[in-house]
Amino acid sequence: MSITSEIVNLKVDDGTTMRAHVARPAGAPRAGLIVFQEIFGINPHIRDIADRFAAEGYLSIAPELFHRSGPGFESGYTDMAQGIGHMQQLTDAGVAADIRAAFDWIQAASPAKKLPTAATGYCMGGRCSMLAAMTVPLACGISYYGGGISPSPFNPGLLGRLNEIQAPMLFFWGGLDGFIKPEHVKMVTDGMRAANKPFASLEFSDADHGFFCNERASYNANAASEAWSITLAYLKNYAG
């Protein structure tokens, strides 16, 4: 399916302006999708993911979450210091405002009212997908190796807010992930069960953190291909 892509500027309800990469499918979209970044910005990989989803029929938007501290920021995958610095300046209130802006843009941009909209994200973006499921009426949320859902050195996590989740969640984890360890994954899945929230959780035992990104040394082609297929099936089931 042919697509078109562009950069748009969104007004956020805290008074800031946020750039976002938008990828539009040809014809009417089957659903909307918010794509949340890693710490490396809205870089070519994240733009490519949004474009790939658009080719599957999803009106996709990747909001620039670092717009307050580093508008236009992008970095390579071997330079983590700057991205971590920007991430540490994020607040859940600020990200929630960004989520609302991206969600509202999809609704306004679609010819169909109340277009079903989902979210997916990678690393810190996986945490944002869960936060989105607490903030706006998502059809579903998908988290790839979401850091900071359980308590981390950077934030207190989201486990105390799981009762706020309004949508089914799909989690992907890497069994070799040195950042998100088995005990962290267990905290998330146990918390989801305790909160009686619908979810699926899948671990690729031979995959590391960042396994979906073909620009990282940790890329795992088999895990990435299988996760992509499962992601599309999950979106089809819940978003359309």
CORZI-V515044 format. One record per residue. N is the residue number from 0. RES is the residue in one small letter. NEAR is the number of other C-alpha atoms within 8 Angstrom. Layout:
n: [N:N]
res: [RES:RES]
near: [NEAR:NEAR]
//
This chain:
n: [0:1:2:3:4:5:6:7:8:9:10:11:12:13:14:15:16:17:18:19:20:21:22:23:24:25:26:27:28:29:30:31:32:33:34:35:36:37:38:39:40:41:42:43:44:45:46:47:48:49:50:51:52:53:54:55:56:57:58:59:60:61:62:63:64:65:66:67:68:69:70:71:72:73:74:75:76:77:78:79:80:81:82:83:84:85:86:87:88:89:90:91:92:93:94:95:96:97:98:99:100:101:102:103:104:105:106:107:108:109:110:111:112:113:114:115:116:117:118:119:120:121:122:123:124:125:126:127:128:129:130:131:132:133:134:135:136:137:138:139:140:141:142:143:144:145:146:147:148:149:150:151:152:153:154:155:156:157:158:159:160:161:162:163:164:165:166:167:168:169:170:171:172:173:174:175:176:177:178:179:180:181:182:183:184:185:186:187:188:189:190:191:192:193:194:195:196:197:198:199:200:201:202:203:204:205:206:207:208:209:210:211:212:213:214:215:216:217:218:219:220:221:222:223:224:225:226:227:228:229:230:231:232:233:234:235:236:237:238:239]
res: [m:s:i:t:s:e:i:v:n:l:k:v:d:d:g:t:t:m:r:a:h:v:a:r:p:a:g:a:p:r:a:g:l:i:v:f:q:e:i:f:g:i:n:p:h:i:r:d:i:a:d:r:f:a:a:e:g:y:l:s:i:a:p:e:l:f:h:r:s:g:p:g:f:e:s:g:y:t:d:m:a:q:g:i:g:h:m:q:q:l:t:d:a:g:v:a:a:d:i:r:a:a:f:d:w:i:q:a:a:s:p:a:k:k:l:p:t:a:a:t:g:y:c:m:g:g:r:c:s:m:l:a:a:m:t:v:p:l:a:c:g:i:s:y:y:g:g:g:i:s:p:s:p:f:n:p:g:l:l:g:r:l:n:e:i:q:a:p:m:l:f:f:w:g:g:l:d:g:f:i:k:p:e:h:v:k:m:v:t:d:g:m:r:a:a:n:k:p:f:a:s:l:e:f:s:d:a:d:h:g:f:f:c:n:e:r:a:s:y:n:a:n:a:a:s:e:a:w:s:i:t:l:a:y:l:k:n:y:a:g]
near: [7:6:11:8:9:7:8:8:8:11:9:12:7:6:6:8:9:13:12:12:15:13:14:14:16:10:4:8:12:8:13:13:12:14:15:14:17:11:11:13:15:16:9:6:9:12:11:8:9:15:13:8:11:14:11:8:14:14:16:15:14:15:15:14:10:12:11:7:7:8:9:8:9:8:11:7:8:4:8:11:6:8:12:9:8:12:9:7:7:9:6:7:6:9:11:11:11:12:11:11:12:12:11:8:9:13:11:8:6:10:6:6:7:5:10:10:15:14:15:15:18:15:15:13:16:17:15:11:15:14:12:13:16:10:9:9:9:13:11:15:16:14:18:13:14:15:12:13:12:13:10:10:5:6:7:9:10:11:11:6:7:11:7:7:11:8:12:10:12:13:13:12:14:14:12:9:11:7:6:10:9:7:6:9:11:8:10:11:9:8:10:12:9:7:8:6:12:9:9:7:9:8:8:10:7:7:14:13:13:11:15:10:10:9:7:9:5:10:14:11:9:6:11:12:8:8:10:8:8:8:9:8:8:9:11:8:7:8:11:8]
//
